[in-house]
């Protein structure tokens, strides 16, 4: 069985065809999304309940998850899974806690002192998808840095099942992190509820989390005027760079771990070995046959790309042009290649560092830029939940240091009031 498109030693001029993603036409969703958002903004909880019945087929009386539901969920989760969740939480907490900001006062010139202060975003909203794969790991990834940052209010929305219940592991993960404000709301209506606020759901200042094309379109719409979002995003993706020394079993497994996310997931293999291409193809055929999500993986692989290049230097250059969400360096010279990575969301080094490690328990965050946005955005980290506020203090000596320059610059920009604000101080200091 063969998969996707094969490119043999493509010229650099042809790379644009390789790195292109399918066009995400959110405009065709705009009307549906804006209709739901406007309804939620106008009618609050009533609209949310109506859309929950329409889209999630759930009759919801109380939108907020109760303490009793939290306790029931904990009793339903297997102890081995609880242990795994706590291990992952420990590593995620450790990694993100090390990102705490240390402020430093700087005297830029005599009498002028400047510094920054990191202040947590007061209210944040976390969207956790349900759908075909309830992402309880994303609870840990989004809520842990929010808690470390000191966000006063953390609101979590996630879709319920037809019985109006939230996946118990999602609730267990939230309990481990310490998030208690959880709402049984999915889709566009969840984004609207957090962006505008309803009778039950408080308005937040920034929304985090992945979702389907409707959720992503909703996040983009509300970000224009009402609330900040973590980052723009498209379908999830992985790029694996392999050479003749790579393990084809590992490489195929890594490609499939991404392909099973969804039919629109992006999978690309760049290798310096024609034999490796054949071996990986054989492994893909073998491994995909036994996957529970086989049909999803096959659909994603049909749109995958396999690229044969001359050497690993060319491979990393092509990867940088692609700017993958996940980059796995499965080559013998992975340390040298790592130093040359410019555009990537998260990088996995060597044969044993699979993407799954970062997705769940190594400690790094799995909420990452996709669709080429890694050229300009980073993944979620502790700073994502904070604002850096700058401070400055001027003494009389400071006025003397920069006053004339400020007046000169303001005058030349034809902003006389700016110039005067400094000029009156210069005159006062001289007295």
Secondary structure as GFF3:
##gff-version 3
##sequence-region A 1 431
A	DSSP	beta_strand	5	8	.	.	.	ID=ss1
A	DSSP	three_ten_helix	12	14	.	.	.	ID=ss2
A	DSSP	alpha_helix	15	19	.	.	.	ID=ss3
A	DSSP	alpha_helix	27	43	.	.	.	ID=ss4
A	DSSP	alpha_helix	45	55	.	.	.	ID=ss5
A	DSSP	alpha_helix	67	76	.	.	.	ID=ss6
A	DSSP	alpha_helix	79	97	.	.	.	ID=ss7
A	DSSP	beta_strand	106	109	.	.	.	ID=ss8
A	DSSP	beta_strand	112	120	.	.	.	ID=ss9
A	DSSP	beta_strand	123	128	.	.	.	ID=ss10
A	DSSP	alpha_helix	136	149	.	.	.	ID=ss11
A	DSSP	beta_strand	153	158	.	.	.	ID=ss12
A	DSSP	alpha_helix	168	177	.	.	.	ID=ss13
A	DSSP	beta_strand	181	184	.	.	.	ID=ss14
A	DSSP	alpha_helix	187	196	.	.	.	ID=ss15
A	DSSP	beta_strand	206	208	.	.	.	ID=ss16
A	DSSP	alpha_helix	213	223	.	.	.	ID=ss17
A	DSSP	beta_strand	228	229	.	.	.	ID=ss18
A	DSSP	beta_strand	237	242	.	.	.	ID=ss19
A	DSSP	alpha_helix	248	259	.	.	.	ID=ss20
A	DSSP	beta_strand	266	271	.	.	.	ID=ss21
A	DSSP	alpha_helix	274	288	.	.	.	ID=ss22
A	DSSP	alpha_helix	294	302	.	.	.	ID=ss23
A	DSSP	beta_strand	305	308	.	.	.	ID=ss24
A	DSSP	alpha_helix	312	322	.	.	.	ID=ss25
A	DSSP	beta_strand	324	329	.	.	.	ID=ss26
A	DSSP	alpha_helix	334	338	.	.	.	ID=ss27
A	DSSP	beta_strand	344	349	.	.	.	ID=ss28
A	DSSP	alpha_helix	355	360	.	.	.	ID=ss29
A	DSSP	three_ten_helix	373	375	.	.	.	ID=ss30
A	DSSP	three_ten_helix	382	385	.	.	.	ID=ss31
A	DSSP	beta_strand	386	394	.	.	.	ID=ss32
A	DSSP	alpha_helix	396	412	.	.	.	ID=ss33
A	DSSP	alpha_helix	416	430	.	.	.	ID=ss34
###
